[in-house]
């Protein structure tokens, strides 16, 4: 359970990274950052997964174990893996 809490706590860091990405990118100038549309979409999807978990509400209602399902782990893992793969790709 403590490891899963660490994963759930990453939402704030992800939102900070996405905010930084938006602050240094100009979506109207694709030459400035041609990868902006991909990363904007990927981070929005990842943040959406976190929002759909309703972490605070489930914990308040003693439903915290529902957050530890395989489906939740798969969703978070697939979104993070896609972002990571794009970052380390040779494109």
PyMOL commands that set and color helices and strands:
alter all, ss='L'
color gray80, all
select helices_A, chain A and resi 2-24+36-53+55-60+64-68+70-88
alter helices_A, ss='H'
color red, helices_A
deselect
rebuild
show_as cartoon
